[in-house]
Amino acid sequence: MDTAQILSDLKTVNCRGSFLQGFLEHFPYPCIIKDGQENKYIMANYHQISFMGLQSVKDLIGLTKYDIWLDPTVQKRKNLTKTIISNHIKSIQIDEKVHMRCLVTGRSESCGRLVLDDKGRVHFENFIKTGIPNHEYKIIAFLTVFLDFTHQIPLYKLFRL
């Protein structure tokens, strides 16, 4: 089969609707979909909700990452330390840079980062952000998947981090 033909066929496939929802629900790692303009959460899977310390997807819909990680009331309720809050701020800054690269290039972008969860545990993850186009090929939302590579890093490297 002609490789060029396969590539052109793949470009006509749109990743949305029930396929996208099914992907989110069954993906084995945390993943989210955010609105392309207001950067508000639209969908998330159970793994992401659990990582954020929320009870259900309904608790996340319509909020931004600032509402979840940087709101003083939420920080106090979750009993977050200054170190964890600082790490969340750095993660948000990294996410915004990747978001802008994705918008400018029109391609998926990825980045590795060190994350502290709300309990102070260290995770090393790679996240991949992909634009979701509408029928006019304008990016209207972003799918982000988070791949946890902590278990693949030797302990001596984790301790050094």
N, C-alpha and C positions, 0 to 999 in steps of 0.2 A: 504494500500500500504506500502511496505517496505521502511523505512526511509533511510537505507543504500543504497538501489538502487537509490533513488532520489538523494542522495548526489553524487554518482558516475556518474549519468547521467548529473548532473550540471557541473561536472568537464570537461566534453567533449564539453560543449558549449563555443564557442569563441565569445568574445565581440569585434567585429570589423566591418569594412566596413560600409554599409548603416545603420545598426542598431545603431552603435556608433554615426554616424553623426546625425541621427534622434534623438537620446537621447540628444545630445548636444543642438540641435536647440530647443527642447521642454522642457528642464529642466528649472524649474522656478527660479533658482538661478544661479549666475555666475559659469561657469565651463570652463576648458581649457584642451587641450591635448598638451603635450610637447614631443619632441624627447627624447629618452632614453639616447643617448650618448652626444649630443651637448647641450641639455637642451633648444632648441629653440622651440618657439611656432609653433604648426602645425595647430591647430583649436581652436576656442573659440566661445561661444555663445554671443548673443546681450548683455546680462546682464553683462558679463565680459568686453566687449568692452566699454560699457557705464561707468562702474566703473573705468576703466583705463583712461577715458577721450579721447578715440579715436573715429574716425568716422566710421570705418568699420573693418571687420576681416582682410582685405588686409593690413591694417596698422600695424597689429600685426605679421603676418606670417614671420618666419625667424628671429625674434628678440629674445633676451633673457630677463629675468627679470631685468638684469643689464642695458640693453638698455632702458627699459621702466622707471625704477625707479631711477637709479643712474647716468645716463648720465647728466653731468652739463648743457648741452644745453637744454635737455628736462626739467630739473628742473627749469631752468630760464624761459622757454616758458610757463610752467604750473604755474609759480609763487609759487613754493613750499617753505614753511617755513622750518627752520632747524628742528623743532619738527616733522613735517610730514616726512621729509627725514630720520631722525633718526628712526622713527617708521617703515618706509619701510625697512631700513637696518635690524632692529630686525626681521621683518616679513620674510625677505629673509633668515636670519640665521635659523629661526625656520623651514622654508620650506626645507632648505638643510638637517637639522637633520632628519626630517620626510622622506625625499627622501632616505637618507642613510639607515634608518631603514627599509624602504620598499624594498630596494635592498637586504639587508642582510637577512631579514625574508622571502621575497618572498610573503608577504601578504599585504593586504591593511592596511594602517596606518592612524590615525587621530590625530588631535590636535586642541585645542581651543586657540584662540588668540584675542587680542584687536587690532583693526585696525583703523587708522585715514585715511579718504579719502582725496582727494585733496582739498576739501573745509573745512577740519578740523573737520568734523563730526565723532563721535565715533561709531564704530560698534564692536559688539562682534560676532565672527564667529567661527564655527568649520569647518575645512577643512579635507577632506578625499582624500587620494592619493592612487591610485590603478595602479599597473603595467599592461600593455597590452602586452600579449605575442604574438610571431609570431607562425607559425605552428610547430616550434621546441621547443616551450615553453620558449624561451629566451625573456626577457623583452626588448621591442624595443621602448616603449613609456609609458607615464604616463598620466592617466586621474585624474584631480583634480577637485573636486566639493567643493564649498564654501557655507555653510549653515549659513545664518544670524539669530542669536538668540537674537539680540538686543531688539526686541519687547517683548521677554519673560523675560527680566531682569527687576526687579523693578527699578524705577527711583532713589531711594536712593542709590542703588548699582552702577548705572551708574555714579551718581555724585561723588561717592567715588573713582571710577576708574579715 
